[in-house]
């Protein structure tokens, strides 16, 4: 059923989600205590960001004051800070920190290239099954392990984790407990404000040894190094179940490589249009969750047009995301509405946009392609890639980087 809804304000986003979207949430909608949605919030985070020490402290966990993680990932995820902007921001950082930060941005770009090329098959394109350590665990994330329960609590309350604890939890789930990795990835996706099927899936597959055959082994050594107080305060301090490195697991069955991992016969389609594709004059800008920032190409090209965002009812009913993810989106839309007209709707995207001549920014996700085919946008603007996709191998990050060499668009 088509359903237009009144706009929230930045301060009423939580109550607005409870009133209009609570039946689509997996939990009670609350705002993340660590993040606020919107371009103004993203700009403030970037303006205060100091990359000095990033390379050495990005994986520190506790105390929080020692953390070097940037915490910009939710804003990158939704296009409030795009990768080219973050890349240029790092220009004045110390060389070692600049290089490491940019390498992490490139990893995000690689994840998008992989997802854009193989689509939903990225769930199984690199490896069929996790390595298993052989021990039986009743619960993949045991609540009596302080290093695990503390991280799960942060995931579920803040909707964010540092990279190190993402690896701890995914390794505990798969390599230690032998649980199916896609179920753990879904747990992450439910809560992470930066959750994307591109980066989230790639991170879990890397943990189980995708492409390399060498899984990431979570052990007490990492906890003592990155967050020693977690061990000190743990009830299992003298009987730690991860005291030693996980035993070598027998090699898991490897599938035949997805052919598209080796070669892309049509990289232009994978990368989307290079210039705006104009079919008719638009009367509105269709915003997607991939690109909600003021610098969105469709928004900047059509500054006098209202923006439309559709909360995809069938999709959200299936995903049952944490309410804090929808509150973050509502805060972002409310912030945008302070600068230009915004219309929010709920329903099937094609139904809500039927009969509307919309401009949109192309997005490197399968869902955009299927919905755009039904919507038939009047104008499609190019995605702001850090690097345009190439036709060569993307079977690993290093193979993908090798394929960038000699390219004119390499930064």
Secondary structure, DSSP 8 states (H G I E B T S, - for coil): --EEE----GGGHHHHHHHHTGGG-SS-----SS---SHHHHHHHHHH---TTHHHHTT--SSGGG------HHHHHTTSS-HHHHHHHGGGS-HHHHHHHHHHHHHHHHHHHHHHHHGGGGGTSS-SS----S---SSSS-TT-HHHHHHHHHHHHHS---HHHHHHHHHIIIIIT---HHHHHHHHHHH-TT--HHHHHHHHHHHTTTTTS------HHHHHHH-HHHHHT-TTTTS-TTSS--------------HHHH--TTHHHHH--SS-EESS--SEEEEBTTB-STT-HHHHHTTTSEEEEEEEHHHHHHH---HHHHHHHHHHHHHHHTTS-EEEEEE-HHHHTTT--EEEE--SSHHHHHHHHHH--SEEE----SS---SS--SSHHHHHHTTTT-TT--
